[in-house]
Amino acid sequence: MDASVNVSLMSAVPNPNLSEDLTRLIDQISTIIVGKRPQIRDCVACLLAGGHLLIEDVPGVGKTTLAHALSVSLGLRFSRVQFTADLMPTDLIGVSVYERSKEAFVFHPGPVFAQVLLADEINRAGPRTQSALLEAMEEQQVTIEGEARALPRPFFVIATQNPSDQLGTYALPESQLDRFLMCITLGYPDRASERELLAGMDRRDAVQQLRAVMTPEQLIAAQRAVLAVHASPALLDYLQALIAATRSGTWFVEGLSPRAGIAVLRAAKAYALLDRRTHVAPDDIQAILVQTIAHRLVPVASAGRGRAEQVRAMIEATALP
């Protein structure tokens, strides 16, 4: 084998310390959000892929606690905004206030200037406030009074929303849904997990006792490692076949955008890294497809299935490479 190729292959081997750190991260959060390891893995994969996460579920199942536990475990600055009908964009991004002592306007940053922003019950705010997050999520900056202000890095939005049939909720616009790399549901705990929650200490107190298992710098290094995970031409063929299926009119009203396809690939690479592999497998694509595309698509009227079920049916009908 050529020496340069050998060096290249050696450099592609995942850092064992990084793999151990990521395992410890998932293990620690699993002590707080009991019985939901797959969903915690999705959350970590979304963060590693540099995306943002939407959690849709009924109140009280641990959405806020998950976001707080993640930020503490990574040593990231955490900010929470309770979205309400009267929340204004300036309440989120900040405002300039005239200070007489300085005889000038001084900018007071809003809660968006954090590394982990929890947008709690995002669909209880009006569309104008919901859209204030768009630039922050896509560009990692906000423009205030004509001046672009960079957000800290890493920057991760975890938004929670209640089911749309609950009172006082607004549907998120498609443009904002497309900015979320993944959408997951926690669901109710199983009987054993719920008993552990009932018998254990308060989850909020438990979060306060957590210690960081990774630093922000290590997280940024892990995000760079995701980009180095290899996707073979055959794997890309499979991904393109799935994207083409969404656009065929057989399964969904409208298909995936190129941005959504890139999001799927990044999430699959993050899954491969969590499995300590340097390449993406078709199983990675299948494992993350529902979480990454179901919230972006509307099934055709004749399907008679929900979004997730329609995605699973499409996977079954699409040949593997």
C-alpha positions as a Markdown table, in Angstrom:
| # | Residue | x | y | z |
|---|---|---|---|---|
| 1 | Met | 0.0 | 0.0 | 0.0 |
| 2 | Asp | 1.2 | 3.5 | -0.8 |
| 3 | Ala | 2.6 | 5.2 | 2.3 |
| 4 | Ser | 0.5 | 8.3 | 1.8 |
| 5 | Val | -2.7 | 6.2 | 1.6 |
| 6 | Asn | -1.6 | 4.3 | 4.8 |
| 7 | Val | -1.1 | 7.6 | 6.7 |
| 8 | Ser | -4.5 | 8.8 | 5.4 |
| 9 | Leu | -6.2 | 5.7 | 6.7 |
| 10 | Met | -4.5 | 5.9 | 10.1 |
| 11 | Ser | -5.7 | 9.5 | 10.5 |
| 12 | Ala | -9.2 | 8.5 | 9.8 |
| 13 | Val | -9.3 | 6.2 | 12.8 |
| 14 | Pro | -11.6 | 7.8 | 15.5 |
| 15 | Asn | -9.9 | 9.2 | 18.5 |
| 16 | Pro | -10.5 | 6.6 | 21.2 |
| 17 | Asn | -10.6 | 9.3 | 23.9 |
| 18 | Leu | -13.3 | 11.1 | 21.9 |
| 19 | Ser | -15.3 | 7.9 | 21.6 |
| 20 | Glu | -15.1 | 7.3 | 25.3 |
| 21 | Asp | -16.1 | 10.9 | 26.1 |
| 22 | Leu | -19.1 | 10.7 | 23.9 |
| 23 | Thr | -20.1 | 7.4 | 25.6 |
| 24 | Arg | -19.7 | 9.0 | 29.0 |
| 25 | Leu | -21.8 | 11.9 | 27.8 |
| 26 | Ile | -24.7 | 9.7 | 26.8 |
| 27 | Asp | -24.4 | 7.6 | 29.9 |
| 28 | Gln | -24.6 | 10.6 | 32.2 |
| 29 | Ile | -27.6 | 12.1 | 30.5 |
| 30 | Ser | -29.3 | 8.7 | 30.7 |
| 31 | Thr | -29.1 | 8.9 | 34.4 |
| 32 | Ile | -31.4 | 12.0 | 34.3 |
| 33 | Ile | -33.7 | 11.1 | 31.4 |
| 34 | Val | -34.3 | 7.5 | 32.3 |
| 35 | Gly | -35.2 | 4.9 | 29.8 |
| 36 | Lys | -34.7 | 7.2 | 26.7 |
| 37 | Arg | -31.2 | 6.3 | 25.5 |
| 38 | Pro | -32.2 | 6.2 | 21.8 |
| 39 | Gln | -33.6 | 9.7 | 22.0 |
| 40 | Ile | -30.6 | 10.9 | 23.9 |
| 41 | Arg | -28.4 | 9.4 | 21.3 |
| 42 | Asp | -30.4 | 11.3 | 18.6 |
| 43 | Cys | -29.9 | 14.6 | 20.6 |
| 44 | Val | -26.1 | 14.1 | 20.8 |
| 45 | Ala | -25.9 | 13.1 | 17.1 |
| 46 | Cys | -27.8 | 16.3 | 16.2 |
| 47 | Leu | -25.4 | 18.4 | 18.1 |
| 48 | Leu | -22.4 | 16.6 | 16.7 |
| 49 | Ala | -23.8 | 17.2 | 13.2 |
| 50 | Gly | -24.0 | 21.0 | 13.9 |
| 51 | Gly | -27.8 | 21.0 | 13.6 |
| 52 | His | -30.7 | 22.1 | 15.8 |
| 53 | Leu | -33.2 | 19.9 | 17.5 |
| 54 | Leu | -37.0 | 20.1 | 17.8 |
| 55 | Ile | -38.7 | 18.0 | 20.4 |
| 56 | Glu | -42.5 | 17.6 | 20.0 |
| 57 | Asp | -44.3 | 16.1 | 22.9 |
| 58 | Val | -46.9 | 16.7 | 25.7 |
| 59 | Pro | -45.8 | 18.7 | 28.7 |
| 60 | Gly | -44.0 | 17.0 | 31.5 |
| 61 | Val | -42.0 | 14.2 | 29.8 |
| 62 | Gly | -38.5 | 15.7 | 30.3 |
| 63 | Lys | -37.9 | 18.0 | 27.3 |
| 64 | Thr | -36.6 | 20.9 | 29.3 |
| 65 | Thr | -34.6 | 18.6 | 31.7 |
| 66 | Leu | -32.9 | 17.0 | 28.7 |
| 67 | Ala | -31.8 | 20.3 | 27.3 |
| 68 | His | -30.4 | 21.4 | 30.7 |
| 69 | Ala | -28.6 | 18.1 | 31.3 |
| 70 | Leu | -27.0 | 18.3 | 27.9 |
| 71 | Ser | -25.6 | 21.8 | 28.5 |
| 72 | Val | -24.3 | 21.0 | 31.9 |
| 73 | Ser | -22.6 | 17.8 | 30.7 |
| 74 | Leu | -20.8 | 19.8 | 28.0 |
| 75 | Gly | -19.9 | 22.8 | 30.0 |
| 76 | Leu | -21.9 | 25.1 | 27.7 |
| 77 | Arg | -23.7 | 28.3 | 28.6 |
| 78 | Phe | -27.4 | 27.6 | 28.9 |
| 79 | Ser | -30.3 | 30.0 | 28.3 |
| 80 | Arg | -34.0 | 29.3 | 28.4 |
| 81 | Val | -36.8 | 31.3 | 26.8 |
| 82 | Gln | -40.4 | 30.5 | 27.6 |
| 83 | Phe | -42.2 | 31.3 | 24.4 |
| 84 | Thr | -45.6 | 33.0 | 24.9 |
| 85 | Ala | -48.1 | 34.8 | 22.7 |
| 86 | Asp | -46.8 | 38.2 | 23.8 |
| 87 | Leu | -43.1 | 37.4 | 23.4 |
| 88 | Met | -41.4 | 40.0 | 21.1 |
| 89 | Pro | -38.3 | 39.4 | 18.9 |
| 90 | Thr | -36.4 | 41.9 | 21.0 |
| 91 | Asp | -37.1 | 39.7 | 24.0 |
| 92 | Leu | -35.1 | 37.0 | 22.3 |
| 93 | Ile | -32.2 | 38.8 | 20.5 |
| 94 | Gly | -31.7 | 41.9 | 22.6 |
| 95 | Val | -32.1 | 45.6 | 22.4 |
| 96 | Ser | -30.1 | 48.8 | 22.4 |
| 97 | Val | -30.9 | 51.1 | 25.4 |
| 98 | Tyr | -29.7 | 54.7 | 25.8 |
| 99 | Glu | -27.5 | 55.1 | 28.8 |
| 100 | Arg | -27.3 | 58.7 | 30.0 |
| 101 | Ser | -24.0 | 58.1 | 31.9 |
| 102 | Lys | -22.3 | 57.0 | 28.6 |
| 103 | Glu | -24.4 | 59.3 | 26.4 |
| 104 | Ala | -24.8 | 56.5 | 23.9 |
| 105 | Phe | -26.9 | 53.5 | 23.1 |
| 106 | Val | -25.6 | 50.3 | 24.7 |
| 107 | Phe | -26.6 | 46.9 | 23.3 |
| 108 | His | -28.0 | 44.5 | 25.9 |
| 109 | Pro | -27.8 | 41.0 | 24.4 |
| 110 | Gly | -30.9 | 38.7 | 24.7 |
| 111 | Pro | -30.9 | 35.1 | 25.7 |
| 112 | Val | -30.1 | 34.0 | 22.1 |
| 113 | Phe | -26.5 | 34.8 | 23.0 |
| 114 | Ala | -25.9 | 31.4 | 24.6 |
| 115 | Gln | -24.3 | 28.2 | 23.5 |
| 116 | Val | -27.4 | 26.1 | 24.2 |
| 117 | Leu | -30.7 | 27.9 | 23.7 |
| 118 | Leu | -33.8 | 26.2 | 24.9 |
| 119 | Ala | -36.8 | 27.7 | 23.1 |
| 120 | Asp | -39.5 | 26.2 | 25.3 |
| 121 | Glu | -42.9 | 25.7 | 23.8 |
| 122 | Ile | -41.9 | 27.6 | 20.6 |
| 123 | Asn | -45.2 | 27.1 | 19.0 |
| 124 | Arg | -47.0 | 29.2 | 21.6 |
| 125 | Ala | -45.4 | 32.4 | 20.3 |
| 126 | Gly | -46.6 | 34.2 | 17.2 |
| 127 | Pro | -45.1 | 33.7 | 13.8 |
| 128 | Arg | -43.1 | 37.0 | 14.0 |
| 129 | Thr | -41.2 | 35.8 | 17.1 |
| 130 | Gln | -40.7 | 32.3 | 15.7 |
| 131 | Ser | -39.1 | 33.7 | 12.6 |
| 132 | Ala | -36.7 | 35.8 | 14.7 |
| 133 | Leu | -34.8 | 32.5 | 15.3 |
| 134 | Leu | -34.2 | 31.8 | 11.6 |
| 135 | Glu | -31.1 | 33.9 | 11.0 |
| 136 | Ala | -29.6 | 32.7 | 14.3 |
| 137 | Met | -30.1 | 29.1 | 13.5 |
| 138 | Glu | -28.9 | 29.3 | 9.9 |
| 139 | Glu | -26.2 | 31.9 | 10.0 |
| 140 | Gln | -25.2 | 31.8 | 13.7 |
| 141 | Gln | -25.6 | 35.5 | 13.9 |
| 142 | Val | -28.3 | 38.1 | 14.5 |
| 143 | Thr | -28.7 | 41.4 | 12.7 |
| 144 | Ile | -29.8 | 44.2 | 15.1 |
| 145 | Glu | -30.2 | 47.8 | 13.8 |
| 146 | Gly | -28.3 | 46.9 | 10.7 |
| 147 | Glu | -25.3 | 45.4 | 12.5 |
| 148 | Ala | -24.5 | 41.7 | 12.4 |
| 149 | Arg | -23.6 | 40.2 | 15.8 |
| 150 | Ala | -22.0 | 36.8 | 15.9 |
| 151 | Leu | -23.4 | 34.2 | 18.3 |
| 152 | Pro | -21.1 | 32.1 | 20.5 |
| 153 | Arg | -19.8 | 28.8 | 19.2 |
| 154 | Pro | -20.9 | 26.1 | 19.4 |
| 155 | Phe | -24.5 | 27.3 | 19.1 |
| 156 | Phe | -27.3 | 24.8 | 19.5 |
| 157 | Val | -31.0 | 25.4 | 19.6 |
| 158 | Ile | -33.3 | 22.9 | 21.3 |
| 159 | Ala | -36.9 | 23.9 | 20.7 |
| 160 | Thr | -39.8 | 22.2 | 22.3 |
| 161 | Gln | -43.3 | 22.3 | 21.0 |
| 162 | Asn | -46.6 | 20.9 | 22.2 |
| 163 | Pro | -48.9 | 19.0 | 19.9 |
| 164 | Ser | -50.6 | 21.3 | 17.5 |
| 165 | Asp | -54.1 | 20.3 | 18.7 |
| 166 | Gln | -53.5 | 21.8 | 22.1 |
| 167 | Leu | -54.9 | 25.2 | 22.9 |
| 168 | Gly | -52.8 | 28.4 | 22.2 |
| 169 | Thr | -50.4 | 26.8 | 19.7 |
| 170 | Tyr | -49.3 | 28.1 | 16.3 |
| 171 | Ala | -48.0 | 25.8 | 13.5 |
| 172 | Leu | -44.3 | 26.5 | 12.8 |
| 173 | Pro | -43.7 | 27.7 | 9.2 |
| 174 | Glu | -42.1 | 25.3 | 6.8 |
| 175 | Ser | -39.0 | 27.5 | 6.5 |
| 176 | Gln | -38.4 | 27.2 | 10.2 |
| 177 | Leu | -39.1 | 23.5 | 10.3 |
| 178 | Asp | -36.5 | 23.0 | 7.6 |
| 179 | Arg | -33.9 | 24.6 | 9.9 |
| 180 | Phe | -34.2 | 21.8 | 12.4 |
| 181 | Leu | -31.9 | 19.0 | 11.6 |
| 182 | Met | -34.0 | 16.5 | 13.7 |
| 183 | Cys | -37.4 | 16.3 | 15.2 |
| 184 | Ile | -37.9 | 13.7 | 18.0 |
| 185 | Thr | -40.5 | 12.6 | 20.5 |
| 186 | Leu | -39.6 | 11.5 | 24.0 |
| 187 | Gly | -42.9 | 9.8 | 24.9 |
| 188 | Tyr | -44.0 | 8.5 | 28.2 |
| 189 | Pro | -41.5 | 6.3 | 30.2 |
| 190 | Asp | -42.0 | 2.6 | 30.6 |
| 191 | Arg | -43.2 | 1.2 | 33.9 |
| 192 | Ala | -39.7 | 0.5 | 35.3 |
| 193 | Ser | -38.3 | 3.9 | 34.3 |
| 194 | Glu | -41.3 | 5.7 | 35.8 |
| 195 | Arg | -40.8 | 3.8 | 39.0 |
| 196 | Glu | -37.2 | 4.9 | 39.1 |
| 197 | Leu | -38.3 | 8.5 | 38.5 |
| 198 | Leu | -40.9 | 8.2 | 41.3 |
| 199 | Ala | -38.5 | 6.7 | 43.8 |
| 200 | Gly | -35.5 | 8.8 | 43.0 |
| 201 | Met | -34.5 | 12.4 | 43.7 |
| 202 | Asp | -36.0 | 15.4 | 41.9 |
| 203 | Arg | -34.6 | 15.5 | 38.3 |
| 204 | Arg | -33.9 | 19.2 | 38.7 |
| 205 | Asp | -31.8 | 18.6 | 41.8 |
| 206 | Ala | -30.1 | 15.7 | 39.9 |
| 207 | Val | -29.1 | 18.0 | 37.0 |
| 208 | Gln | -27.5 | 20.4 | 39.5 |
| 209 | Gln | -25.2 | 17.6 | 40.7 |
| 210 | Leu | -23.9 | 16.8 | 37.2 |
| 211 | Arg | -20.4 | 17.6 | 36.2 |
| 212 | Ala | -19.1 | 18.4 | 32.7 |
| 213 | Val | -17.7 | 15.3 | 30.9 |
| 214 | Met | -16.5 | 17.3 | 27.8 |
| 215 | Thr | -15.4 | 20.8 | 27.2 |
| 216 | Pro | -16.8 | 23.1 | 24.5 |
| 217 | Glu | -13.4 | 22.7 | 22.7 |
| 218 | Gln | -13.7 | 18.9 | 22.7 |
| 219 | Leu | -17.2 | 19.3 | 21.3 |
| 220 | Ile | -16.0 | 21.4 | 18.5 |
| 221 | Ala | -13.3 | 18.9 | 17.8 |
| 222 | Ala | -16.0 | 16.1 | 17.7 |
| 223 | Gln | -18.0 | 18.2 | 15.2 |
| 224 | Arg | -14.9 | 18.4 | 13.0 |
| 225 | Ala | -14.5 | 14.6 | 13.3 |
| 226 | Val | -18.0 | 14.1 | 12.0 |
| 227 | Leu | -17.1 | 16.0 | 8.8 |
| 228 | Ala | -14.2 | 13.6 | 8.3 |
| 229 | Val | -16.4 | 10.4 | 8.3 |
| 230 | His | -16.4 | 8.8 | 4.8 |
| 231 | Ala | -19.4 | 8.3 | 2.7 |
| 232 | Ser | -18.8 | 6.0 | -0.3 |
| 233 | Pro | -20.2 | 6.6 | -3.8 |
| 234 | Ala | -22.6 | 3.6 | -3.3 |
| 235 | Leu | -23.9 | 5.1 | 0.0 |
| 236 | Leu | -24.5 | 8.4 | -1.8 |
| 237 | Asp | -26.3 | 6.6 | -4.5 |
| 238 | Tyr | -28.6 | 5.1 | -1.8 |
| 239 | Leu | -29.2 | 8.5 | -0.2 |
| 240 | Gln | -30.0 | 10.0 | -3.6 |
| 241 | Ala | -32.5 | 7.2 | -4.3 |
| 242 | Leu | -34.3 | 8.0 | -1.1 |
| 243 | Ile | -34.3 | 11.7 | -1.9 |
| 244 | Ala | -35.6 | 11.0 | -5.4 |
| 245 | Ala | -38.4 | 8.8 | -3.8 |
| 246 | Thr | -39.6 | 11.7 | -1.7 |
| 247 | Arg | -39.8 | 13.8 | -4.9 |
| 248 | Ser | -41.6 | 11.2 | -7.0 |
| 249 | Gly | -45.1 | 12.2 | -5.9 |
| 250 | Thr | -45.8 | 8.7 | -4.7 |
| 251 | Trp | -45.1 | 9.2 | -1.0 |
| 252 | Phe | -45.2 | 13.0 | -0.3 |
| 253 | Val | -46.7 | 16.1 | -1.7 |
| 254 | Glu | -43.3 | 17.8 | -2.1 |
| 255 | Gly | -39.9 | 16.3 | -1.9 |
| 256 | Leu | -36.8 | 17.0 | 0.1 |
| 257 | Ser | -34.6 | 20.0 | -0.7 |
| 258 | Pro | -30.9 | 19.7 | -1.3 |
| 259 | Arg | -30.3 | 21.2 | 2.2 |
| 260 | Ala | -32.4 | 18.4 | 3.7 |
| 261 | Gly | -30.3 | 15.8 | 1.9 |
| 262 | Ile | -27.1 | 17.3 | 3.3 |
| 263 | Ala | -28.7 | 17.3 | 6.8 |
| 264 | Val | -29.5 | 13.6 | 6.4 |
| 265 | Leu | -25.9 | 12.8 | 5.5 |
| 266 | Arg | -24.4 | 14.9 | 8.3 |
| 267 | Ala | -26.7 | 13.1 | 10.8 |
| 268 | Ala | -25.7 | 9.7 | 9.4 |
| 269 | Lys | -22.0 | 10.6 | 9.8 |
| 270 | Ala | -22.6 | 11.6 | 13.4 |
| 271 | Tyr | -24.3 | 8.2 | 14.0 |
| 272 | Ala | -21.3 | 6.4 | 12.5 |
| 273 | Leu | -18.9 | 8.4 | 14.7 |
| 274 | Leu | -21.0 | 7.4 | 17.8 |
| 275 | Asp | -20.6 | 3.8 | 16.7 |
| 276 | Arg | -16.8 | 4.4 | 16.4 |
| 277 | Arg | -16.7 | 3.9 | 12.7 |
| 278 | Thr | -15.0 | 6.0 | 10.0 |
| 279 | His | -17.6 | 5.4 | 7.3 |
| 280 | Val | -21.3 | 5.7 | 6.9 |
| 281 | Ala | -23.4 | 2.5 | 6.4 |
| 282 | Pro | -26.9 | 2.2 | 5.0 |
| 283 | Asp | -28.1 | 1.3 | 8.5 |
| 284 | Asp | -27.0 | 4.8 | 9.6 |
| 285 | Ile | -29.2 | 6.4 | 6.9 |
| 286 | Gln | -32.1 | 4.2 | 7.9 |
| 287 | Ala | -31.7 | 4.9 | 11.6 |
| 288 | Ile | -31.9 | 8.7 | 11.3 |
| 289 | Leu | -34.2 | 9.1 | 8.3 |
| 290 | Val | -37.4 | 9.5 | 10.2 |
| 291 | Gln | -36.0 | 12.0 | 12.7 |
| 292 | Thr | -34.4 | 14.1 | 10.0 |
| 293 | Ile | -37.1 | 14.2 | 7.2 |
| 294 | Ala | -40.5 | 13.4 | 8.6 |
| 295 | His | -41.1 | 16.9 | 10.0 |
| 296 | Arg | -40.2 | 18.4 | 6.6 |
| 297 | Leu | -42.7 | 16.4 | 4.5 |
| 298 | Val | -46.5 | 16.0 | 4.0 |
| 299 | Pro | -47.7 | 12.6 | 3.0 |
| 300 | Val | -50.0 | 12.3 | -0.1 |
| 301 | Ala | -53.6 | 12.3 | 0.8 |
| 302 | Ser | -54.1 | 8.7 | -0.3 |
| 303 | Ala | -51.4 | 7.4 | 2.0 |
| 304 | Gly | -53.6 | 7.0 | 5.1 |
| 305 | Arg | -50.4 | 7.1 | 7.3 |
| 306 | Gly | -48.7 | 9.6 | 9.5 |
| 307 | Arg | -45.4 | 11.2 | 8.5 |
| 308 | Ala | -43.1 | 8.8 | 10.3 |
| 309 | Glu | -45.0 | 5.7 | 9.1 |
| 310 | Gln | -44.9 | 7.0 | 5.5 |
| 311 | Val | -41.1 | 7.5 | 5.7 |
| 312 | Arg | -40.7 | 3.9 | 7.0 |
| 313 | Ala | -42.8 | 2.6 | 4.2 |
| 314 | Met | -40.6 | 4.5 | 1.7 |
| 315 | Ile | -37.5 | 3.0 | 3.2 |
| 316 | Glu | -38.9 | -0.5 | 2.8 |
| 317 | Ala | -39.7 | 0.2 | -0.8 |
| 318 | Thr | -36.3 | 1.6 | -1.7 |
| 319 | Ala | -33.6 | -0.9 | -2.7 |
| 320 | Leu | -30.3 | -1.0 | -0.8 |
| 321 | Pro | -27.1 | -0.4 | -2.8 |
